Amino acid sequence: MSTESIFQTHLVLGYVAWLLCFGAYILPWLTSIDRVRAHRAIAALHSFRFFGFVFLLPGVVGPNLPASFATFAAYGDLAAGLLAMLALLTVRIRQVFWLFVVGFNLVGMGDLILDYYHAIQAGLPARAGELGAAYAIPIIYVPLLMITHVFAFYLLLRPQPKAIQALAGETAVP
């Protein structure tokens, strides 16, 4: 089996495994709590995206990892992670919190989509060994990030009853 086939199989199975886990455990929990708490949980997960900066660390990734992929992925992840941290820090200032929630989801999802594009353009699936120790990021972590971005947008775009909107603005954050 080729390197490209193994990488693509791993990527697809990463999505399948996370969709099963998300549907069975995470989705029921996120839908049982209010929107602010759900977005805080998603932001907490995404706040660890600073780890994507490892794509620029020699010795962790191979010397031939395409820079067209690595640089964009590293800085995109860093930006999304910092925006997620800012959302967590501003949860008590609701208008600012929502601004950062929208920001980290737009930047984060855009980053992932562009990372897929850059990876394909650079032929990364056939050179997946160049990811070195960072191989787990696109296989294990990225599918969960993408799934949670999609769910975050669902929560953001879903209409809220007026009574819930009023309560959400008045309640204190636990």
ZAMARGU-4260 file (C-alpha; in steps of 0.2 Angstrom, whole numbers, plus 5000, padded with zeros to 4 digits):
<rodrens>
0) 5000/5000/5000 | 5007/5017/4995 | 5011/5031/5008 | 4997/5041/5000 | 4984/5027/5002
5) 4989/5025/5020 | 4988/5043/5024 | 4971/5045/5015 | 4964/5030/5024 | 4970/5036/5041
10) 4962/5053/5037 | 4945/5046/5033 | 4946/5034/5048 | 4950/5048/5059 | 4934/5057/5053
15) 4924/5041/5055 | 4930/5038/5073 | 4928/5056/5079 | 4910/5057/5071 | 4905/5041/5080
20) 4913/5048/5096 | 4905/5065/5094 | 4888/5058/5090 | 4888/5046/5105 | 4896/5056/5118
25) 4900/5075/5114 | 4885/5080/5105 | 4872/5074/5118 | 4882/5084/5131 | 4884/5100/5121
30) 4866/5100/5116 | 4861/5098/5135 | 4870/5114/5140 | 4867/5132/5136 | 4876/5140/5121
35) 4889/5150/5130 | 4895/5134/5140 | 4895/5124/5123 | 4905/5137/5114 | 4917/5139/5129
40) 4920/5120/5128 | 4923/5121/5110 | 4935/5136/5113 | 4944/5126/5126 | 4948/5112/5114
45) 4953/5125/5100 | 4964/5134/5112 | 4977/5120/5111 | 4979/5124/5092 | 4995/5133/5096
50) 5003/5115/5095 | 5001/5117/5076 | 5016/5128/5077 | 5026/5112/5078 | 5026/5110/5059
55) 5040/5123/5059 | 5051/5113/5072 | 5066/5104/5064 | 5068/5087/5071 | 5049/5085/5074
60) 5045/5086/5056 | 5056/5080/5042 | 5067/5093/5033 | 5057/5090/5016 | 5040/5095/5023
65) 5034/5107/5010 | 5035/5125/5017 | 5020/5130/5007 | 5010/5118/5019 | 5020/5120/5035
70) 5021/5139/5037 | 5003/5142/5033 | 4997/5128/5044 | 5008/5133/5059 | 5003/5151/5058
75) 4984/5148/5055 | 4984/5136/5069 | 4992/5149/5081 | 4980/5162/5076 | 4965/5151/5078
80) 4971/5145/5095 | 4975/5163/5101 | 4957/5169/5096 | 4950/5154/5105 | 4960/5159/5121
85) 4953/5177/5119 | 4936/5170/5118 | 4939/5160/5135 | 4946/5176/5143 | 4932/5187/5138
90) 4917/5176/5142 | 4910/5188/5155 | 4910/5202/5142 | 4897/5194/5131 | 4898/5205/5115
95) 4917/5203/5115 | 4916/5184/5119 | 4904/5182/5104 | 4915/5192/5093 | 4930/5180/5097
100) 4919/5165/5096 | 4915/5169/5078 | 4933/5175/5074 | 4941/5159/5080 | 4928/5148/5071
105) 4930/5158/5055 | 4949/5158/5056 | 4950/5140/5062 | 4939/5133/5049 | 4947/5143/5035
110) 4964/5138/5041 | 4959/5119/5040 | 4951/5121/5023 | 4967/5130/5016 | 4978/5117/5025
115) 4969/5104/5015 | 4971/5114/4999 | 4990/5117/5002 | 4993/5099/5007 | 4985/5093/4991
120) 4995/5106/4981 | 5011/5101/4989 | 5008/5082/4987 | 5009/5080/5005 | 4999/5063/5006
125) 5012/5055/4996 | 5026/5063/5007 | 5016/5060/5024 | 5032/5053/5032 | 5039/5071/5032
130) 5026/5075/5045 | 5037/5065/5057 | 5030/5066/5075 | 5017/5078/5069 | 5008/5065/5059
135) 4995/5063/5072 | 4989/5081/5070 | 4980/5079/5054 | 4975/5061/5057 | 4968/5063/5075
140) 4967/5081/5080 | 4961/5089/5064 | 4945/5079/5061 | 4939/5084/5079 | 4943/5102/5075
145) 4933/5102/5059 | 4918/5093/5067 | 4918/5105/5081 | 4919/5120/5070 | 4904/5114/5060
150) 4894/5111/5076 | 4899/5128/5082 | 4893/5136/5066 | 4877/5126/5068 | 4875/5133/5086
155) 4879/5151/5080 | 4866/5151/5066 | 4852/5141/5075 | 4838/5153/5079 | 4836/5155/5098
160) 4819/5158/5106 | 4817/5176/5113 | 4816/5170/5131 | 4832/5160/5130 | 4841/5175/5122
165) 4835/5186/5136 | 4841/5174/5149 | 4858/5171/5141 | 4862/5190/5142 | 4857/5191/5161
170) 4864/5175/5168 | 4881/5175/5176 | 4894/5163/5170 | 4897/5148/5182
</rodrens>
